């Protein structure tokens, strides 16, 4: 009788398999960063020429990125880095004039060189112009900035405030295209010489 009980219990345990099909959030495997940095500061520099081993001060600071925390997901098949508590980037042009970008959240996609800024994205340029939008993308490969979201562009020099939806421009703002615009904009006319 005890032998029959052991066999019955063994068959009972062998027949217990998990055939439950997981779906939705339950099916998603948890993803963990390979590294987390607090009080993160990253300085981007460039050199006008190839450095030798003794060159020390011929580099130029292009940008300084700061964030309370960053999470590194380069351990995933599609590599990326997040800034869940926001970020601030100080950009410097050729004349060392500073422009500032802030956002509530950011993702840098390593493989595509695309940066996705979300939530209260603000660009304040050295000339006083200001761009505000809920989301902004920066294609680092092509130095191209764009959004399909609503935006407000303020220019204190001529007192204009332009609202719109969707825009794209290059990094040094020599090309600027707004897809839909509305708002108050002052246009200066040139006087014609007779």
C-alpha positions as CSV (number, residue, x, y, z in Angstrom):
1,X,0.0,0.0,0.0
2,X,2.8,2.5,0.8
3,X,4.4,1.7,-2.6
4,X,1.1,2.5,-4.4
5,X,0.9,5.8,-2.5
6,X,4.4,6.8,-3.5
7,X,3.7,5.9,-7.2
8,X,0.3,7.9,-7.1
9,X,2.0,10.9,-5.6
10,X,4.9,10.7,-8.1
11,X,2.4,10.6,-11.0
12,X,0.5,13.5,-9.5
13,X,3.6,15.7,-9.4
14,X,4.8,14.7,-12.8
15,X,1.4,15.6,-14.3
16,X,1.5,19.1,-12.8
17,X,3.0,21.3,-15.6
18,X,2.5,24.9,-16.2
19,X,0.6,25.2,-19.5
20,X,-0.7,28.7,-18.7
21,X,-0.2,31.1,-21.6
22,X,1.0,34.4,-20.3
23,X,-0.3,37.5,-22.2
24,X,-0.2,41.3,-21.9
25,X,2.0,42.8,-19.1
26,X,2.4,39.4,-17.6
27,X,4.2,38.1,-20.7
28,X,6.7,40.9,-20.9
29,X,10.1,40.0,-19.4
30,X,11.4,42.6,-17.0
31,X,14.3,44.7,-18.3
32,X,17.0,45.9,-16.0
33,X,19.7,48.5,-16.8
34,X,23.3,47.4,-16.8
35,X,24.3,50.5,-15.0
36,X,22.7,53.5,-13.1
37,X,24.5,56.8,-12.5
38,X,23.4,59.5,-10.1
39,X,24.3,63.2,-10.4
40,X,25.4,62.4,-14.0
41,X,27.6,64.9,-15.9
42,X,28.9,64.2,-19.4
43,X,31.0,66.7,-21.4
44,X,31.1,66.4,-25.2
45,X,34.3,67.8,-26.8
46,X,35.7,67.9,-30.2
47,X,39.2,68.5,-31.6
48,X,40.0,70.6,-34.7
49,X,42.7,68.1,-35.7
50,X,44.0,64.7,-34.6
51,X,45.7,64.9,-31.2
52,X,49.2,63.7,-30.4
53,X,50.1,62.2,-27.1
54,X,51.3,65.6,-25.8
55,X,48.3,67.8,-26.9
56,X,46.2,68.7,-23.9
57,X,44.3,71.9,-24.4
58,X,43.3,72.0,-28.1
59,X,39.9,70.4,-27.5
60,X,36.7,72.5,-27.5
61,X,33.6,71.8,-25.3
62,X,30.5,71.4,-27.5
63,X,28.0,70.4,-24.9
64,X,27.6,69.5,-21.2
65,X,24.8,67.1,-20.3
66,X,23.7,66.9,-16.6
67,X,20.9,64.8,-15.0
68,X,20.0,63.6,-11.5
69,X,20.0,60.0,-12.8
70,X,20.7,58.0,-15.9
71,X,20.0,54.4,-16.7
72,X,22.2,52.5,-19.2
73,X,20.4,49.8,-21.3
74,X,23.3,49.0,-23.6
75,X,22.9,45.4,-22.5
76,X,19.8,45.1,-24.7
77,X,19.7,44.2,-28.4
78,X,18.5,47.7,-29.2
79,X,20.8,49.8,-27.0
80,X,19.6,53.0,-25.3
81,X,20.1,55.3,-22.3
82,X,17.3,56.9,-20.3
83,X,17.1,60.1,-18.2
84,X,14.0,59.4,-16.1
85,X,14.2,62.4,-13.9
86,X,15.0,64.9,-16.6
87,X,18.1,66.4,-18.1
88,X,19.8,69.7,-19.0
89,X,22.1,70.2,-21.9
90,X,24.3,73.3,-22.3
91,X,25.4,73.7,-26.0
92,X,28.2,76.0,-27.1
93,X,28.5,77.3,-30.7
94,X,31.7,78.3,-32.5
95,X,31.8,81.7,-30.7
96,X,31.4,79.8,-27.3
97,X,27.9,81.3,-26.9
98,X,25.7,79.0,-24.7
99,X,22.2,77.7,-25.5
100,X,20.3,75.5,-23.0
101,X,17.9,72.6,-23.5
102,X,15.9,71.2,-20.7
103,X,13.3,68.3,-20.6
104,X,11.5,66.2,-18.0
105,X,12.6,62.9,-19.6
106,X,15.0,61.8,-22.3
107,X,16.1,58.7,-24.2
108,X,19.3,58.5,-26.2
109,X,19.2,55.6,-28.8
110,X,22.9,54.6,-29.2
111,X,22.5,52.6,-32.5
112,X,20.5,55.2,-34.4
113,X,22.0,58.4,-32.9
114,X,18.5,59.7,-32.2
115,X,17.7,61.6,-29.0
116,X,14.0,61.8,-27.8
117,X,13.2,64.6,-25.3
118,X,9.8,64.5,-23.7
119,X,7.8,66.7,-21.3
120,X,8.3,70.5,-21.0
121,X,11.1,70.6,-23.6
122,X,12.5,74.1,-23.7
123,X,15.4,75.4,-25.8
124,X,16.7,78.8,-24.8
125,X,19.2,80.2,-27.3
126,X,22.0,82.6,-26.6
127,X,20.2,85.3,-28.6
128,X,17.1,85.1,-26.3
129,X,14.8,83.1,-28.6
130,X,12.9,80.3,-26.8
131,X,11.2,77.2,-28.2
132,X,8.8,75.2,-26.0
133,X,7.2,71.9,-27.0
134,X,6.1,68.6,-25.3
135,X,8.4,66.5,-27.4
136,X,11.5,67.1,-29.5
137,X,13.8,64.8,-31.5
138,X,17.4,65.4,-32.3
139,X,19.1,63.4,-35.1
140,X,22.8,63.6,-34.1
141,X,24.0,62.1,-37.4
142,X,22.4,64.8,-39.5
143,X,22.3,67.6,-36.9
144,X,18.6,67.8,-37.5
145,X,16.0,68.7,-34.8
146,X,12.2,68.1,-35.3
147,X,8.8,67.6,-33.7
148,X,5.3,66.9,-34.8
149,X,3.9,68.3,-31.6
150,X,2.5,71.7,-30.8
151,X,5.2,74.4,-30.2
152,X,5.6,78.0,-29.1
153,X,8.5,80.0,-30.5
154,X,9.3,83.3,-28.8
155,X,11.6,85.9,-30.3
156,X,12.2,88.9,-28.0
157,X,14.2,90.8,-30.6
158,X,11.1,91.5,-32.8
159,X,8.5,90.7,-30.1
160,X,7.0,87.8,-32.0
161,X,5.3,84.7,-30.6
162,X,4.7,82.0,-33.1
163,X,2.5,79.0,-32.2
164,X,2.2,75.9,-34.4
165,X,2.3,72.2,-34.9
166,X,5.3,70.4,-36.3
167,X,8.6,71.9,-37.2
168,X,12.1,71.0,-38.2
169,X,15.4,72.8,-38.4
170,X,19.1,72.3,-38.4
171,X,21.3,72.7,-35.4
172,X,22.6,76.1,-36.2
173,X,19.1,77.3,-37.2
174,X,20.1,78.5,-40.7
175,X,17.2,76.4,-42.0
176,X,13.8,76.5,-40.2
177,X,10.5,75.1,-41.4
178,X,7.2,75.2,-39.4
179,X,4.5,72.9,-40.7
180,X,1.4,74.7,-39.3
181,X,1.6,78.1,-37.7
182,X,-0.7,80.6,-36.0
183,X,-0.1,83.4,-33.6
184,X,1.3,86.9,-33.5
185,X,4.4,87.6,-35.7
186,X,5.9,90.9,-36.6
187,X,7.5,91.1,-40.1
188,X,9.9,93.9,-40.9
189,X,9.7,95.3,-44.4
190,X,12.7,96.5,-46.2
191,X,12.5,100.0,-47.8
192,X,13.1,100.0,-51.5
193,X,15.5,102.4,-53.0
194,X,14.3,104.2,-56.1
